[in-house]
Amino acid sequence: MTLPPRATIQPGDLGAQPIRRLSANAQLTEVQLPGAGTFALITLTGGEGKPATFGLESLEALRALLQEVAERVDAGHVAGVGITGQNRFFVAGADLKALKGLEDLESARAIARLGHQVFGALAAMDVPTFAFINGVAIGGGLEAALAARYRTISTGAKGISLPEAYLGLVPGWGGVYRLPRLIGPANAVKVMIENPLSNNKVLDGRSAYELGISDAIFDSPDFLTQSLAWADGIITDAARRQELDQRRASMAGSSQEEWDAAVAAGRAVVESKTSNAAPAPARLLELLELGRSLDQAQSADLEVNVLGELILTPQFKDSVYAFLDVLQRRAKNPSLAPNPAQARPIDKVGVVGAGLMACQLTLLFVRELRIPVVMTDLDQDRVDKGVSHVHAQADKLFDQKRISLDDANGIKALVSGSVSKAALSDADFVIEAVFEDLAVKKQVLAEVESVVSEKCVLATNTSSLLVTEMAADLLHPERVIGFHFFNPVAAMPLLEIVQAAKTSDEAVATAIVLGKKLKKTSVLVRDATAFVVNRVLLRLMAEVLRAFDEGTPADVADRALKPMGLPMTPFTLLSMIGLPVAQHVIESLHDAFGDRFPVSANVQRLIDNDIASLWPNEYDSSRSHIPHSTLALLEFGHCPATSELLLERVQNALAQEIGLLLKEGVVASAEDVDLCMMTGAGWPLHLGGITPYLDRVGASERINGKPFHLDRR
């Protein structure tokens, strides 16, 4: 699709004059359009440069302005009405903190009803109404835009979404009714269900336009000018309005079959993403299904009741904690971090190793830092393969139109390789990504230390070994730090920064500043076997494997955790990690922590017989049986567990392990554990973080005698 023709109206021609401002939330401006005449433009703001959000005060302010505008419309003084935002934001959604603070059903329903009343006032104007989506439009922000009759969107807009299902709510201010009638039920399910439950995927301006959410798209530098000119044409040209209506009708679709198919597809997504462990997505689909046969007012009554009920659920309150307190506040401010002013400058990076992980690290460093990165390995063939792989990935990014040709060539020019560690002599930061063996890593770090300057920070990407032991024989152990990425490096946000016994504040500050430049979520952890994510995940895995070895059928063991709503089953995760790697980490944890991490004899038998998983296809959802050839290799006890018993055992084990992590001071707080598990292990936000979940199911008190979050109960 092409951009609409550029209009001729310039900012100086608009005759814009602010005439009314209510608090810090909204401003009313009257614009003189050449054809239509007076146009009322409401600009939504958050005050003090913040993006606008919808809470009680801002909704009331918008309602007052809309009432004033409606009176001017009725008097024949206004030909059209529009709403827009400021800077890069249209509206950043509802005020989640305010919603979280509601404690009774009537108050929750009242704010749900208020949203309908305000957006309904915009929709009910007797003149054409417009939303000019200049930037981020999240949740209630997008619902406000949907209430207008026509919409434009900026090519620079990002963050277009209805994430309510992700947060434990529904788009209950009219979105669940209006969106499917605009873009069709299948696309509406994509926006309201599939995207939110896929790590809160969002749309940009182009993709929102192509879905039909907006009627026109304009370049960002003069977006408002072009939008007003376009609105002038719509107001004055009935044929153009009819053309838009026909386009919408062709995109929306409305047959019962289409509607039923969309709802069924949504249920399949909810099942696969949440195992139906969260209430909000199911309630949203109920509204969508029922809403097809209702009018706007009838649907609004249902939405008010459902939204009010969900606001009071513990899942919503925990999701707000996870979203605001953990993923936003905690992620931006690592606990116990030293002053970033102590960080050393980094102008060149060295990567020891040229395997897959080393290549991923090299590409990340050179893409984000735009500085030279040199890879080293044992022989020229390995080095050449590693450098070639990084070059090929740069070409692939260009082919996918994710980077420009200049960027691709720049990446390739900055990557080099050598068989000599002398090539690392002028590096400021060197990370090893070699085989997960303590002796090998110690040798590599000693060789690197012998050629680099005293100011160079040495890092290890170990997933489970003690950094303190790696650095013990070095001349300068204070420069060594753990820098544990998660696979795949480009996609996984978490970076566990491991402070060993002698790691200096300068090295820690350098690592944290570097992590921020790499656009990773950094969590500072104390040196302990497997750190946080792998320790917690492998405790879960060890409990499931223990039950399996004791005689619990494989399908029961694998599905027992379904009510937890995890992104994949334990045995699928085991296959993805790889049996040898998982067994190696569990052995390390067993050596460090004893029988809390039993080593599975059956897993070892599978490894010894070169069998990758229990099922021939580890992603086969049927999993009706283990092949007889595999079963014959295994030995079982006579104490099978039920699904309910195993689920409780795993909950208790997780509560115990996290309690010990906190007691040992591996991380500073439960929030850090939640941040690690959500960004490094895909722990679902709709469960509100792992520690609130364990509080909610009672495991924290059963095992530790108290919840992890005393202040939230």
C-alpha positions in Angstrom: 0.0 0.0 0.0 1.2 3.5 -0.7 1.0 6.7 1.3 -1.9 9.0 0.5 -1.0 12.1 -1.5 0.6 14.9 0.5 -1.7 17.7 1.3 -0.9 21.4 0.6 -1.9 22.8 4.0 1.1 24.1 6.0 1.2 24.8 9.7 1.0 28.5 9.2 -2.2 28.1 7.2 -4.1 26.3 10.1 -4.9 29.3 12.2 -4.6 27.1 15.3 -5.4 28.8 18.5 -5.5 27.2 22.0 -8.7 28.2 23.6 -9.1 25.9 26.7 -6.9 23.9 28.9 -8.1 21.6 31.7 -5.5 20.6 34.4 -2.5 19.0 32.8 -4.4 16.4 30.9 -5.9 17.9 27.8 -5.9 21.0 25.7 -8.6 22.2 23.2 -7.4 24.0 20.1 -9.6 25.4 17.3 -8.1 25.0 13.9 -9.4 26.7 10.8 -9.5 24.2 7.9 -9.7 25.7 4.4 -12.7 23.7 3.3 -14.6 22.6 6.4 -14.0 25.6 8.6 -13.6 25.3 12.4 -12.1 22.0 13.6 -11.9 21.2 17.4 -8.6 19.5 18.2 -8.1 17.9 21.6 -4.5 17.2 22.6 -4.0 14.7 25.4 -1.0 15.2 27.6 0.3 13.7 30.8 1.7 16.9 32.3 5.4 17.7 32.9 6.4 16.0 29.7 4.9 12.6 30.6 2.8 10.6 28.3 -1.0 10.8 28.9 -2.7 7.9 30.7 -6.3 7.4 31.5 -7.2 7.6 35.2 -10.2 9.2 37.0 -8.8 12.7 36.7 -7.8 12.6 33.0 -11.0 10.8 32.0 -13.1 13.5 33.7 -11.0 16.2 32.1 -11.5 14.7 28.7 -15.3 14.3 29.4 -15.5 18.0 30.3 -13.7 19.0 27.1 -15.9 16.7 25.0 -19.0 18.2 26.6 -17.8 21.7 25.7 -17.1 20.6 22.2 -20.5 18.9 21.8 -22.2 22.1 22.8 -20.2 24.0 20.1 -21.1 21.3 17.6 -24.8 21.5 18.4 -24.6 25.3 17.9 -23.1 24.8 14.5 -19.7 26.3 15.3 -17.6 23.2 14.7 -17.4 21.0 11.6 -15.2 18.2 12.9 -13.6 16.9 16.1 -10.2 15.2 16.6 -8.0 13.9 19.3 -4.2 13.5 19.3 -1.3 13.2 21.7 2.1 14.8 22.2 5.6 13.9 21.2 5.9 10.2 20.7 2.8 9.2 22.6 -0.9 9.2 21.8 -2.0 7.7 25.1 0.0 5.2 27.1 -3.1 3.3 28.3 -4.9 3.2 31.6 -3.3 4.3 34.8 -2.5 0.8 36.1 -1.5 2.0 39.6 -4.9 3.6 40.0 -6.7 0.5 38.8 -4.6 -1.7 41.1 -5.6 0.5 44.1 -9.4 -0.2 43.7 -10.7 -2.4 46.4 -14.4 -2.9 45.8 -16.5 -4.0 42.9 -18.6 -0.9 42.5 -15.5 1.4 42.3 -14.0 -0.9 39.7 -17.2 -0.9 37.7 -17.5 2.8 38.0 -14.1 3.5 36.3 -15.0 0.9 33.6 -18.3 2.7 33.1 -16.6 6.1 33.0 -14.4 5.0 30.1 -17.4 4.0 28.1 -19.2 7.3 28.8 -16.2 9.4 27.8 -15.3 7.5 24.6 -19.0 7.2 23.8 -19.2 11.0 23.9 -16.6 11.2 21.2 -18.4 8.6 19.1 -21.8 10.3 19.5 -20.7 13.7 18.0 -23.0 14.9 15.2 -19.9 15.8 13.0 -17.1 13.6 11.7 -14.7 12.6 14.5 -11.0 11.7 14.1 -8.1 10.2 16.0 -4.6 11.3 14.9 -2.4 8.5 16.3 0.9 10.3 16.5 2.7 7.7 18.6 2.3 5.0 21.2 -1.3 4.0 21.7 -1.7 1.3 24.3 -4.8 -0.3 25.7 -7.3 2.5 26.6 -5.4 4.8 24.4 -6.1 2.7 21.3 -9.7 2.2 22.5 -10.1 6.0 22.6 -8.9 6.1 19.0 -11.3 3.4 18.0 -14.2 5.5 19.3 -13.5 8.1 16.6 -15.1 7.6 13.2 -11.8 8.0 11.3 -8.2 7.5 12.2 -4.8 8.5 10.8 -1.5 7.1 12.0 2.1 8.1 11.8 4.8 6.1 10.1 6.9 6.6 13.2 4.2 5.3 15.6 5.2 2.3 17.7 3.6 0.4 20.6 0.1 0.1 19.0 -1.6 -2.6 21.1 -4.4 -3.9 23.3 -2.3 -5.7 25.9 -5.1 -6.2 28.5 -5.0 -10.0 28.2 -1.3 -9.9 29.1 -2.1 -7.8 32.2 -5.1 -9.7 33.5 -7.8 -7.4 32.0 -10.0 -7.1 28.9 -10.2 -4.1 26.5 -13.3 -3.1 28.4 -13.7 0.5 27.2 -15.2 -0.6 23.9 -12.2 -2.2 22.2 -13.6 -5.7 22.4 -16.7 -4.5 20.6 -15.3 -2.0 18.1 -12.1 -3.6 16.9 -13.6 -6.8 15.3 -16.2 -4.7 13.5 -13.4 -2.6 12.1 -10.7 -5.1 11.1 -12.6 -8.4 11.3 -12.8 -10.9 14.2 -9.7 -12.9 13.1 -7.4 -9.9 13.1 -9.1 -8.7 16.3 -8.1 -11.9 18.0 -4.6 -11.4 16.7 -4.4 -8.0 18.3 -6.2 -8.7 21.5 -5.1 -12.3 22.2 -2.3 -13.6 20.1 0.0 -10.6 20.3 -0.4 -9.9 24.0 0.2 -13.5 24.9 3.3 -13.6 22.7 5.4 -11.6 25.1 3.2 -8.5 24.5 4.0 -8.1 20.8 3.0 -4.7 19.5 2.2 -3.1 16.1 4.0 -0.2 14.4 2.2 2.4 12.3 2.6 0.6 9.1 1.3 -2.8 10.3 -1.6 -1.1 12.1 -2.6 0.7 8.9 -2.3 -2.5 6.9 -4.6 -4.3 9.4 -7.2 -1.5 8.9 -6.9 0.1 12.3 -6.2 3.4 10.6 -7.7 4.8 7.4 -4.6 6.8 6.4 -0.9 6.9 7.2 1.4 9.9 7.0 5.1 10.6 7.5 6.0 11.6 11.1 7.7 15.0 10.6 4.5 16.8 9.6 2.0 14.1 10.6 -0.5 16.5 12.3 -0.5 18.9 9.4 -1.1 16.1 6.9 -3.8 14.5 9.1 -5.7 17.8 9.4 -5.5 18.3 5.7 -6.8 14.8 5.2 -9.6 15.4 7.7 -10.6 18.5 5.8 -11.0 16.4 2.7 -13.0 13.8 4.5 -15.4 16.3 6.1 -16.1 18.1 2.8 -16.3 15.1 0.4 -19.1 12.6 0.9 -17.7 10.3 -1.8 -14.4 9.9 0.1 -16.3 9.0 3.2 -18.3 6.4 1.3 -15.1 5.0 -0.2 -13.7 4.5 3.3 -16.8 2.8 4.5 -16.6 0.3 1.6 -13.0 -0.4 2.3 -13.7 -1.1 6.0 -16.6 -3.4 5.1 -14.4 -5.4 2.8 -11.8 -5.8 5.6 -14.0 -6.5 8.5 -16.2 -9.5 7.5 -19.1 -10.4 9.7 -20.3 -13.9 8.9 -21.1 -16.3 11.8 -18.5 -18.7 10.4 -15.8 -16.1 10.5 -16.7 -15.1 14.0 -16.8 -18.7 15.3 -13.5 -19.5 13.6 -11.8 -16.5 15.2 -13.1 -17.4 18.7 -12.0 -21.0 18.2 -8.5 -19.8 17.1 -8.3 -17.5 20.1 -9.1 -20.4 22.4 -6.4 -22.5 20.9 -3.9 -19.7 21.4 -5.0 -19.2 25.0 -4.6 -23.0 25.6 -1.1 -23.1 24.1 0.2 -19.9 25.7 -1.4 -20.1 29.2 -2.8 -23.6 29.6 -5.9 -21.7 30.7 -4.2 -20.7 33.9 -5.2 -17.0 33.6 -8.8 -15.8 33.8 -8.6 -12.7 31.6 -8.0 -14.2 28.1 -11.0 -16.6 28.5 -13.3 -13.7 29.7 -12.2 -11.7 26.7 -13.1 -14.4 24.3 -16.5 -14.8 26.0 -17.2 -11.1 25.4 -16.1 -11.4 21.8 -18.4 -14.4 21.2 -21.4 -12.9 23.0 -20.8 -9.4 21.6 -21.5 -10.4 18.0 -25.2 -10.5 18.6 -25.3 -7.4 20.9 -25.4 -3.7 20.2 -22.9 -1.2 21.6 -24.8 -0.5 24.8 -25.5 -4.1 25.6 -21.9 -5.0 25.0 -20.8 -2.1 27.2 -22.8 -3.4 30.1 -21.1 -6.8 29.8 -17.7 -5.2 29.5 -18.2 -3.0 32.6 -19.1 -6.1 34.7 -16.2 -8.2 33.4 -13.6 -5.5 33.6 -14.8 -4.6 37.1 -14.4 -8.2 38.3 -11.0 -8.7 36.7 -9.6 -5.5 38.3 -10.2 -7.1 41.7 -8.5 -10.4 40.9 -5.2 -11.3 42.5 -3.9 -12.1 39.0 -4.4 -8.6 37.8 -2.8 -7.0 40.9 0.2 -9.4 40.6 0.5 -8.7 36.9 0.7 -4.9 37.6 3.4 -5.7 40.1 5.3 -7.7 37.5 4.8 -5.1 34.8 5.4 -1.9 36.7 7.5 -2.8 39.7 9.6 -5.5 38.1 9.8 -5.1 34.3 9.9 -1.3 34.3 11.3 0.0 37.6 13.5 -2.9 38.7 14.8 -3.6 35.2 16.0 0.0 34.8 17.7 0.2 38.2 19.7 -2.9 39.1 19.9 -3.3 42.8 23.2 -2.9 44.7 24.9 -1.6 41.5 27.9 0.6 42.0 28.2 4.2 40.7 28.2 4.0 36.8 30.9 6.7 36.8 33.3 4.0 37.8 32.8 2.1 34.5 35.8 1.9 32.2 35.5 2.9 28.6 35.3 0.0 26.0 36.6 0.6 22.5 37.4 -2.9 21.5 36.0 -6.3 22.5 37.5 -9.8 22.4 35.6 -13.0 22.2 37.4 -16.2 22.9 35.8 -19.0 21.0 34.2 -19.1 17.5 31.3 -21.5 18.1 27.6 -20.7 17.9 27.4 -18.8 21.2 30.6 -16.9 20.5 29.2 -15.9 17.1 25.9 -14.7 18.7 27.9 -12.6 21.2 30.1 -11.1 18.5 27.1 -10.1 16.4 25.5 -8.5 19.5 28.6 -6.5 20.5 29.3 -5.2 17.0 25.6 -4.3 16.3 25.0 -2.4 19.5 28.5 -1.0 20.2 29.8 -0.4 16.7 33.3 -1.0 17.8 35.9 -3.6 16.6 35.3 -7.2 17.9 38.0 -9.9 17.4 37.3 -13.6 17.7 39.9 -16.2 18.6 40.0 -20.0 18.5 42.3 -22.9 18.4 42.8 -23.1 14.6 42.3 -21.1 11.5 39.4 -23.2 10.2 37.3 -22.6 13.3 38.1 -18.9 13.3 37.2 -18.6 9.6 33.9 -20.4 10.1 33.1 -18.1 13.1 33.8 -14.9 11.2 32.0 -16.1 8.1 29.0 -17.0 10.2 28.8 -13.5 11.7 29.2 -12.0 8.2 26.4 -14.2 6.9 24.1 -13.1 9.8 24.8 -9.5 8.8 23.8 -10.3 5.3 20.7 -12.1 6.5 19.6 -9.0 8.5 20.0 -6.9 5.4 18.0 -9.3 3.3 15.2 -9.2 6.0 15.3 -5.4 5.7 16.2 -5.1 9.4 19.4 -3.2 8.7 20.7 -1.1 5.8 23.4 -2.2 3.4 25.8 0.3 5.0 25.1 -1.2 8.4 25.7 -4.7 7.1 29.0 -3.7 5.5 29.9 -1.8 8.7 29.3 -4.9 10.9 31.4 -7.1 8.6 34.3 -4.6 8.6 34.4 -4.5 12.4 34.6 -8.3 12.9 37.9 -10.0 12.6 39.5 -13.3 13.7 42.8 -14.7 14.9 44.3 -17.9 16.2 46.6 -15.9 18.4 45.4 -14.4 21.7 47.9 -11.6 21.1 45.1 -10.1 18.9 43.3 -9.4 22.2 46.2 -7.2 23.6 44.4 -3.9 23.0 40.9 -5.1 24.0 39.1 -3.4 26.9 36.7 -6.2 27.5 37.2 -9.9 26.7 34.6 -12.6 27.2 35.2 -16.3 26.9 32.6 -18.6 25.4 34.3 -21.9 25.4 33.3 -25.4 26.6 31.6 -25.5 30.0 34.5 -27.0 31.9 36.2 -25.3 34.8 39.8 -26.4 33.9 39.3 -25.3 30.3 37.9 -21.9 31.3 40.7 -21.3 33.9 43.3 -22.0 31.3 41.6 -19.6 28.8 41.4 -16.8 31.3 45.0 -17.2 32.3 46.1 -17.1 28.7 44.0 -14.0 28.1 45.4 -12.3 31.2 48.9 -12.7 30.0 48.3 -10.6 26.9 45.8 -7.9 27.9 46.3 -4.7 29.8 45.7 -4.4 33.5 42.6 -2.3 32.8 40.9 -4.9 30.6 37.8 -6.6 32.2 37.7 -10.4 31.8 34.2 -12.0 31.5 32.9 -15.5 31.4 29.7 -16.6 29.9 29.4 -19.7 32.2 25.9 -20.8 32.9 26.6 -22.7 36.2 30.3 -22.7 37.2 31.7 -20.5 40.0 33.3 -17.4 38.7 35.4 -17.2 41.9 37.0 -20.5 41.2 37.7 -19.5 37.6 39.5 -16.3 38.8 41.3 -17.9 41.8 44.7 -18.4 40.1 44.8 -15.1 38.1 47.1 -12.2 39.0 44.1 -9.8 39.0 41.0 -11.7 40.0 39.3 -8.4 40.7 38.9 -7.8 37.0 36.9 -11.0 36.4 33.1 -11.0 36.2 30.3 -13.3 35.1 28.4 -12.2 32.0 25.8 -14.9 31.5 23.6 -14.4 28.4 20.7 -16.6 27.5 20.1 -18.4 24.3 19.3 -17.1 21.7 21.3 -14.1 22.6 19.5 -11.6 20.3 16.1 -12.5 21.6 16.5 -13.2 25.3 16.5 -9.9 27.4 18.3 -11.1 30.5 21.9 -10.7 31.4 23.0 -12.2 34.7 26.0 -10.1 35.9 27.9 -12.2 38.4 30.0 -10.6 41.1 32.7 -13.0 42.3 34.4 -12.8 45.7 37.1 -10.4 44.6 35.4 -8.7 41.7 36.0 -4.9 41.9 33.3 -2.2 41.8 35.0 -0.9 38.6 34.5 -4.2 36.9 30.9 -4.5 38.0 30.1 -0.9 36.9 31.7 -1.6 33.5 29.6 -4.7 33.1 26.3 -3.0 34.0 27.0 0.0 31.7 27.9 -2.4 29.0 24.8 -4.4 29.5 22.7 -1.3 29.2 24.4 -0.4 25.9 23.7 -3.9 24.7 20.0 -3.3 25.5 19.9 -6.1 28.0 18.1 -6.4 31.3 20.9 -6.7 33.7 20.5 -8.3 37.2 23.5 -8.3 39.6 23.9 -11.6 41.3 26.3 -13.0 43.8 28.5 -15.9 42.7 26.8 -19.2 43.4 26.4 -22.3 41.3 24.0 -21.8 38.4 23.2 -18.3 39.7 19.4 -17.6 39.5 17.5 -18.8 36.4 19.3 -22.1 35.9 19.1 -22.9 39.6 15.4 -22.3 39.8 14.6 -24.0 36.5 16.7 -27.0 37.2 15.2 -27.4 40.6 11.8 -27.6 38.9 13.2 -30.1 36.3 14.9 -32.2 39.0 11.6 -32.6 40.9 9.8 -33.7 37.7 12.6 -36.1 36.8 12.6 -37.5 40.4 8.9 -38.2 40.1 9.5 -39.8 36.7 12.3 -42.1 38.0 10.1 -43.0 40.9 7.5 -44.4 38.5 5.2 -41.5 37.5 4.2 -42.0 33.9 6.0 -39.7 31.5 2.8 -38.0 30.2 1.6 -37.4 33.8 5.0 -36.0 34.9 5.2 -33.8 31.8 1.7 -32.4 32.1 1.4 -32.0 35.9 2.6 -28.4 35.8 0.0 -27.3 33.2 -1.9 -25.2 35.8 1.2 -23.1 36.1 0.8 -21.8 32.6 4.5 -22.2 31.6 5.5 -21.6 28.0 6.5 -25.2 27.5 6.4 -28.5 29.4 9.4 -29.8 31.4 10.3 -32.5 29.0 10.1 -30.2 26.0 12.4 -27.8 27.9 14.7 -30.7 28.7 14.9 -31.6 25.0 15.5 -28.0 23.9 18.3 -27.5 26.5 19.8 -30.8 25.5 20.0 -33.8 27.8 23.8 -33.7 28.2 23.8 -30.0 29.0 20.9 -30.3 31.5 22.5 -33.3 33.1 25.8 -31.5 33.4 24.2 -28.5 35.2 22.2 -30.8 37.5 25.4 -32.6 38.4 27.0 -29.3 39.3 24.0 -28.3 41.4 24.0 -31.7 43.1 27.7 -31.3 44.0 26.9 -27.8 45.4 23.5 -28.4 47.1 23.1 -32.2 47.5 19.9 -34.1 47.3 17.7 -31.1 46.4 19.1 -31.8 42.9 19.1 -35.5 42.3 20.9 -36.8 39.2 18.5 -38.8 37.1 19.8 -42.3 36.2 17.3 -42.5 33.5 18.5 -39.3 31.8 22.0 -40.7 31.9 20.8 -43.9 30.3 19.3 -41.9 27.5 22.5 -39.9 27.0 24.6 -43.1 27.0 22.4 -44.5 24.3 22.5 -41.3 22.2 18.7 -40.7 22.6 17.8 -37.0 22.5 14.3 -37.1 24.2 11.7 -39.4 25.6 9.5 -39.0 22.5 10.7 -39.3 18.9 9.4 -35.8 18.3 9.7 -33.8 21.5 7.2 -31.3 20.1 4.5 -33.9 19.5 1.6 -32.8 21.6 0.0 -36.2 21.7 2.8 -38.0 23.6 0.7 -41.0 24.1 3.6 -43.3 24.9 7.3 -43.7 25.1 8.7 -45.9 22.3 9.3 -49.5 23.5 13.0 -49.3 22.5 13.4 -46.3 24.8 11.3 -47.8 27.6 13.4 -50.9 27.7 16.5 -48.9 28.7 14.8 -47.2 31.7 14.3 -48.3 35.2 11.5 -47.1 37.5 10.6 -47.2 41.2 7.2 -48.0 42.5 6.0 -44.7 43.9 4.1 -42.9 41.2 2.8 -39.4 41.9 -0.5 -38.0 40.8 -0.6 -34.7 38.8 -1.9 -32.8 41.8 0.7 -34.2 44.1 3.6 -33.5 41.7 2.3 -29.9 41.1 2.4 -29.2 44.8 5.8 -30.8 45.2 7.2 -28.6 42.5 5.6 -25.5 44.0 7.1 -26.4 47.4 10.5 -27.0 45.8 10.5 -23.7 44.0 9.5 -21.8 47.2 12.3 -23.6 49.1 14.9 -22.8 46.4 14.0 -19.2 46.0 13.9 -18.8 49.8 17.4 -20.2 50.0 18.6 -17.9 47.1 17.4 -14.9 49.1 18.8 -16.2 52.4 22.2 -16.7 50.7 22.1 -13.2 49.3 22.5 -14.4 45.7 20.1 -11.6 44.7 18.9 -8.6 46.7 15.2 -9.3 46.7 12.3 -11.3 45.4 11.8 -8.7 42.7 15.2 -9.7 41.3 14.1 -13.3 41.2 10.9 -12.4 39.3 12.8 -10.2 36.9 15.3 -13.0 36.2 12.6 -15.6 35.6 10.4 -13.4 33.4 13.2 -12.2 31.2 15.5 -15.2 31.2 13.1 -18.2 31.5 9.9 -16.8 29.9 7.9 -17.0 33.2 4.5 -15.7 32.2 3.7 -12.2 33.2 0.0 -13.2 33.5 1.0 -15.2 36.6 2.4 -12.0 38.1 6.0 -13.2 38.7 7.1 -16.5 40.2 7.2 -15.2 43.8 3.6 -13.8 43.8 2.4 -17.0 42.2 4.0 -19.1 45.0 2.5 -16.7 47.6 -0.9 -17.1 45.9 -0.9 -20.9 45.9 0.3 -21.0 49.5 3.7 -22.6 48.8 5.7 -19.8 50.3 3.9 -20.1 53.7 3.9 -23.9 53.6 7.7 -24.0 53.2 9.1 -20.8 54.5 6.5 -19.8 57.0 5.7 -16.5 55.3 5.0 -15.1 51.9 7.7 -13.5 49.8 5.7 -10.3 49.7 4.5 -9.4 53.1 3.7 -5.8 52.1 1.4 -6.9 49.3 -1.0 -9.1 51.4 
